[in-house]
Amino acid sequence: MFKNSAACNDHHQKGMALFQVLLIVAIISMLLLMMSATTNQQVERAQRLQDQTEQQLALHSAANYLDFVLLTNDWYDMLNAGEPLANLNFHNYPSSLKLPSRVAYDPLPDGIEVRLQNIGSLVGINQANQQLRELLVTLGVGEVQANTMIEALRDRLYGAEKLYLQHVNELTGVPGWTEELIERLRPLVTAKILPFNGAWSPDALLPILLTSGQADTIIALRRSGDYYAGIYQEFSGQDTGFGVSLYPSDEQRVTITDPVTGEQLRRAVIYAAHDKNPRTIEYKRYLREQQSISNE
C-alpha cells in the first residue's frame, strides 16, 4: 500500500515537472513570437521610412530638374507640342512632366505632376481693395460683413502704425477674419505686393475679374489646353505697357506631386534672370516649405 502511494507521488511529481517544463517552453515560445513580431514591425517601419525618404529626395531632385527646364526654355513654348515646357501653365492646372532616366528619379517612374501658380495673379491682401471684398462675397460672406472685414483690415494696414501683413496667417489677428475663412482664401491670395496680372489667376478668381460668360470661356479653353494670355487681355481690355505685363512674373508657387503615391513638395520659387527668354544667365531661388515662407 505504501509502495503504491509512493509510486503515485512520484508519478505526480514527474507530471508536475513535465507540466512546468512545457509551461516554460510555451512562455519562451510566446516571447520569441512577440520578439519576432516586434522585429518584423520595426523592419517594416524602417523600410517605410526609407521609402519615404527616397521619395522625398526624388521629389527634390525632380524639383531641381523642373527649375532647370523652366530656366533654359522659352516660356512661350508652353503651347507648342514637343517642346520641353509643353502643357505647363501658370494658372495652377495640373500637368505631367516626364523625368530623365536617372537613378535619382527611380522612385518616380511615372514622372511628376506639376502645378505652377503665378503669384502676381493672386489677390493681394495688403491692398484691401474691391477685389478682395468681392472675393469674400464670392466665398459666401455677406455684403455687410465683407464691408466690415475690409474696413477692419484697412484699419490694420493704413492706421497709425501702418503694419503690412507679412503672411496670410496674420489675417487671424484682424477682427472678423476666421481661420476657416482664411484657409479657403489661402490658394487665392498673397501677402506679396506685386503688379496684378489676371491672365493667370485661378479659375475661382475669374468671376470677379470678368463677366460670367467670359470666365466660363476661359475656363473651357484652359481645360482644353488652348488658352493663352491674349484672350484675357481681349476680354478684360487691360492695357499693357510700362510696368504692366501679362507675361508670368518671376515669382511662382510650385507644387510637385508623385501621381502614384500623392506625396507632395510645395515651394515658393523666384525665377529671376537678366533675360527672361530663356532664363539662363542668373537666378535666385528660395526653396522653402510653404508654411515657412514669411511673405507669400
C-alpha positions as CSV (number, residue, x, y, z in Angstrom):
1,M,0.0,0.0,0.0
2,F,2.8,2.4,0.9
3,K,4.6,1.4,-2.2
4,N,1.6,2.3,-4.3
5,S,1.3,5.7,-2.5
6,A,5.0,6.4,-3.1
7,A,4.7,5.5,-6.7
8,C,1.7,7.7,-7.1
9,N,3.5,10.6,-5.5
10,D,6.5,10.1,-7.8
11,H,4.3,9.9,-10.8
12,H,2.5,13.1,-9.7
13,Q,5.8,14.9,-9.2
14,K,7.1,13.9,-12.6
15,G,3.8,15.1,-14.1
16,M,4.1,18.4,-12.4
17,A,7.7,18.7,-13.6
18,L,6.7,17.9,-17.2
19,F,3.9,20.5,-16.9
20,Q,6.3,23.1,-15.7
21,V,8.8,22.4,-18.5
22,L,6.0,22.6,-21.1
23,L,4.8,25.8,-19.5
24,I,8.2,27.3,-19.6
25,V,8.7,26.2,-23.2
26,A,5.3,27.8,-24.1
27,I,6.2,31.0,-22.4
28,I,9.6,31.2,-24.1
29,S,7.9,30.4,-27.4
30,M,5.4,33.2,-26.9
31,L,8.2,35.6,-26.0
32,L,10.1,34.6,-29.1
33,L,7.0,35.1,-31.3
34,M,6.4,38.5,-29.7
35,M,10.0,39.5,-30.3
36,S,9.8,38.2,-33.9
37,A,6.7,40.2,-34.5
38,T,8.2,43.3,-32.9
39,T,11.3,42.9,-35.0
40,N,9.2,42.5,-38.2
41,Q,7.3,45.6,-37.3
42,Q,10.5,47.6,-36.8
43,V,11.9,46.3,-40.1
44,E,8.7,47.3,-41.9
45,R,8.7,50.7,-40.2
46,A,12.3,51.2,-41.2
47,Q,11.5,50.2,-44.7
48,R,8.6,52.7,-44.9
49,L,10.8,55.5,-43.6
50,Q,13.5,54.6,-46.1
51,D,11.0,54.6,-48.9
52,Q,9.5,57.9,-47.8
53,T,13.0,59.4,-47.5
54,E,14.0,58.2,-51.0
55,Q,10.7,59.5,-52.4
56,Q,11.2,62.9,-50.8
57,L,14.8,63.0,-52.2
58,A,13.5,62.1,-55.6
59,L,10.9,64.9,-55.4
60,H,13.6,67.4,-54.5
61,S,15.7,66.1,-57.4
62,A,12.6,66.4,-59.7
63,A,12.1,70.0,-58.4
64,N,15.7,70.8,-59.4
65,Y,15.0,69.4,-62.9
66,L,11.8,71.4,-63.2
67,D,13.8,74.6,-62.3
68,F,16.4,73.7,-64.9
69,V,13.7,73.2,-67.6
70,L,12.0,76.5,-66.7
71,L,15.3,78.4,-66.7
72,T,16.6,77.0,-70.0
73,N,13.5,77.2,-72.2
74,D,11.2,79.9,-73.6
75,W,8.0,80.1,-71.6
76,Y,6.1,81.0,-74.7
77,D,6.7,77.3,-75.8
78,M,4.0,76.0,-73.4
79,L,1.5,75.8,-76.3
80,N,3.9,74.0,-78.6
81,A,3.7,70.3,-78.6
82,G,7.0,68.5,-78.4
83,E,8.7,71.3,-76.5
84,P,10.1,70.6,-73.0
85,L,7.5,73.0,-71.5
86,A,4.6,71.8,-73.5
87,N,1.3,71.8,-71.5
88,L,2.8,73.6,-68.5
89,N,0.8,76.6,-67.3
90,F,0.8,79.3,-64.7
91,H,-2.9,79.1,-63.5
92,N,-2.4,76.1,-61.2
93,Y,-3.8,73.4,-63.6
94,P,-2.0,70.0,-63.2
95,S,0.3,68.9,-66.0
96,S,2.6,66.0,-66.4
97,L,6.4,66.2,-66.7
98,K,8.5,63.2,-67.7
99,L,11.8,62.8,-65.9
100,P,15.2,61.7,-67.4
101,S,16.3,58.1,-66.9
102,R,18.5,58.5,-63.9
103,V,18.9,56.7,-60.6
104,A,17.8,59.8,-58.7
105,Y,14.3,59.6,-60.3
106,D,13.8,55.8,-59.9
107,P,11.2,56.3,-57.1
108,L,9.2,58.4,-59.6
109,P,8.7,56.0,-62.6
110,D,5.6,57.9,-63.8
111,G,7.2,61.3,-63.7
112,I,5.6,64.1,-61.7
113,E,2.5,66.2,-61.7
114,V,3.3,69.9,-61.8
115,R,1.2,72.9,-60.7
116,L,2.5,76.4,-61.2
117,Q,0.6,79.4,-59.8
118,N,1.7,82.9,-60.8
119,I,1.8,84.8,-57.5
120,G,1.2,88.1,-59.3
121,S,-2.2,86.7,-60.4
122,L,-3.5,86.3,-56.8
123,V,-5.4,88.9,-54.9
124,G,-3.2,91.0,-52.6
125,I,-4.4,91.2,-49.0
126,N,-2.2,94.2,-48.4
127,Q,-4.3,96.3,-50.8
128,A,-7.7,95.5,-49.0
129,N,-9.4,96.6,-52.2
130,Q,-12.6,95.9,-54.1
131,Q,-11.2,92.7,-55.5
132,L,-10.7,91.3,-52.0
133,R,-14.2,92.4,-51.0
134,E,-15.8,90.7,-54.0
135,L,-13.7,87.6,-53.3
136,L,-15.1,87.4,-49.8
137,V,-18.7,87.7,-51.1
138,T,-18.0,85.0,-53.7
139,L,-16.9,82.7,-50.9
140,G,-20.2,83.2,-49.1
141,V,-19.5,86.2,-46.8
142,G,-22.5,88.6,-46.6
143,E,-22.2,92.0,-48.2
144,V,-22.4,93.9,-44.8
145,Q,-19.9,91.5,-43.1
146,A,-17.5,91.7,-46.1
147,N,-17.5,95.5,-45.9
148,T,-16.9,95.4,-42.1
149,M,-14.0,92.9,-42.6
150,I,-12.4,95.1,-45.3
151,E,-12.7,98.2,-43.0
152,A,-11.0,96.3,-40.2
153,L,-8.2,95.2,-42.5
154,R,-7.7,98.8,-43.7
155,D,-7.5,100.0,-40.1
156,R,-4.7,97.4,-39.6
157,L,-2.9,98.3,-42.8
158,Y,-3.3,102.1,-43.0
159,G,-3.8,103.1,-39.4
160,A,-1.3,104.9,-37.3
161,E,1.2,102.0,-37.2
162,K,0.8,101.1,-40.9
163,L,1.6,97.5,-40.4
164,Y,1.6,95.5,-43.6
165,L,0.9,91.8,-43.4
166,Q,3.9,89.5,-44.0
167,H,1.9,86.3,-44.2
168,V,-1.6,85.3,-44.9
169,N,-1.8,83.7,-41.4
170,E,-1.6,87.2,-39.9
171,L,-5.2,87.8,-41.0
172,T,-6.2,85.9,-37.9
173,G,-5.3,89.0,-35.9
174,V,-7.8,91.1,-37.8
175,P,-11.4,91.2,-36.4
176,G,-13.9,89.1,-38.3
177,W,-11.3,87.1,-40.2
178,T,-11.7,83.5,-39.1
179,E,-9.3,80.6,-39.5
180,E,-11.8,78.6,-41.6
181,L,-12.3,81.5,-44.0
182,I,-8.5,82.1,-44.2
183,E,-7.9,78.5,-45.2
184,R,-10.4,78.9,-48.1
185,L,-8.7,82.2,-49.1
186,R,-5.2,80.8,-48.9
187,P,-4.9,79.5,-52.5
188,L,-6.4,82.7,-53.9
189,V,-4.5,85.5,-52.1
190,T,-1.0,86.6,-51.3
191,A,0.8,88.9,-48.9
192,K,3.3,89.9,-51.6
193,I,2.8,93.3,-53.2
194,L,3.1,92.8,-56.9
195,P,1.5,94.3,-60.1
196,F,-1.7,92.4,-60.6
197,N,-1.8,90.1,-63.7
198,G,-5.2,88.5,-64.1
199,A,-4.2,86.4,-67.1
200,W,-3.0,83.6,-64.8
201,S,-5.5,83.9,-62.0
202,P,-7.0,80.7,-60.6
203,D,-10.4,79.8,-62.0
204,A,-12.1,80.8,-58.7
205,L,-11.0,84.4,-59.3
206,L,-12.2,84.8,-62.9
207,P,-15.8,85.6,-62.0
208,I,-14.7,88.7,-60.1
209,L,-12.4,89.9,-62.9
210,L,-14.7,89.2,-65.9
211,T,-18.3,88.6,-66.9
212,S,-19.6,85.1,-66.1
213,G,-19.6,84.2,-69.8
214,Q,-16.0,85.4,-70.3
215,A,-14.9,83.5,-67.2
216,D,-16.6,80.3,-68.5
217,T,-15.0,80.7,-71.9
218,I,-11.5,81.0,-70.4
219,I,-12.1,78.0,-68.1
220,A,-13.2,75.9,-71.0
221,L,-10.1,77.0,-73.0
222,R,-7.8,76.2,-70.1
223,R,-9.3,72.7,-69.8
224,S,-8.8,72.0,-73.5
225,G,-5.2,73.4,-73.4
226,D,-5.9,76.2,-75.8
227,Y,-5.7,79.1,-73.5
228,Y,-3.2,82.0,-73.9
229,A,-2.9,85.3,-72.1
230,G,-4.1,87.4,-75.1
231,I,-7.6,86.0,-74.6
232,Y,-7.7,87.5,-71.1
233,Q,-6.4,90.8,-72.5
234,E,-9.1,90.8,-75.1
235,F,-11.9,90.1,-72.6
236,S,-10.7,92.4,-69.8
237,G,-9.5,95.3,-72.0
238,Q,-6.4,95.6,-69.8
239,D,-3.7,97.8,-71.4
240,T,-0.2,96.6,-71.3
241,G,2.8,98.9,-71.3
242,F,5.3,100.4,-68.9
243,G,5.1,98.4,-65.7
244,V,2.1,96.3,-66.8
245,S,2.5,92.9,-68.5
246,L,0.5,89.8,-68.9
247,Y,3.7,87.7,-69.0
248,P,4.2,85.5,-65.9
249,S,6.2,87.1,-63.2
250,D,9.4,85.7,-61.6
251,E,7.5,84.5,-58.5
252,Q,5.6,81.2,-58.7
253,R,4.0,78.8,-56.2
254,V,5.2,75.4,-57.3
255,T,3.5,72.1,-56.3
256,I,5.2,68.8,-57.3
257,T,3.2,65.6,-56.8
258,D,4.0,61.9,-57.2
259,P,1.0,60.7,-59.2
260,V,1.3,57.2,-57.7
261,T,1.5,57.9,-54.0
262,G,0.3,61.5,-53.8
263,E,3.4,62.6,-52.0
264,Q,3.9,66.4,-52.4
265,L,6.6,69.0,-52.4
266,R,5.3,72.6,-52.2
267,R,7.6,75.7,-52.6
268,A,7.6,79.3,-53.5
269,V,10.2,80.0,-56.2
270,I,11.6,83.2,-57.6
271,Y,13.0,82.7,-61.1
272,A,15.0,85.9,-61.7
273,A,17.4,86.3,-64.6
274,H,18.9,89.0,-66.7
275,D,16.9,87.8,-69.7
276,K,13.6,86.1,-69.4
277,N,13.6,84.2,-72.7
278,P,15.1,81.9,-71.9
279,R,16.0,82.5,-68.2
280,T,19.5,81.0,-68.3
281,I,22.0,83.6,-67.1
282,E,21.4,84.1,-63.4
283,Y,18.6,83.2,-61.0
284,K,17.8,83.4,-57.3
285,R,15.8,80.6,-55.8
286,Y,14.1,80.2,-52.5
287,L,13.2,76.6,-51.7
288,R,11.1,76.5,-48.6
289,E,8.1,74.6,-47.4
290,Q,5.0,76.7,-47.8
291,Q,4.4,77.0,-44.1
292,S,7.9,78.6,-43.6
293,I,7.6,81.2,-46.3
294,S,7.4,84.5,-44.5
295,N,5.9,86.7,-47.2
296,E,3.8,84.6,-49.6
